[in-house]
Amino acid sequence: MRIIVVGLLIAVIPLQAFAAASKKPVATKQSMTPAPRKADPCKQYGAGFVQVEGTSTCIRVGGSVGIGGGVSH
């Protein structure tokens, strides 16, 4: 079973690399003038709040990451 999985990986990885290399980058047209800035409707709630597109709702998303460890004798 392990040989089959390794064989499939060996067959698929070069195909993915070839497919990624064969894609041509799409040219984008850049304007020289910046887009006008809208007034921030969520400013009254404080820093970090953003407006949900298409609504008048303001939200703030946050989070944290923690790492713990221990030693047992």
Residue pairs with C-beta under 8 A, 6 or more apart in sequence:
40 51
41 51
41 56
41 58
42 49
42 50
42 51
42 58
43 49
45 58
45 60
46 60
48 60
48 62
49 58
49 59
49 60
50 58
50 59
50 60
51 57
51 58
52 58
52 59
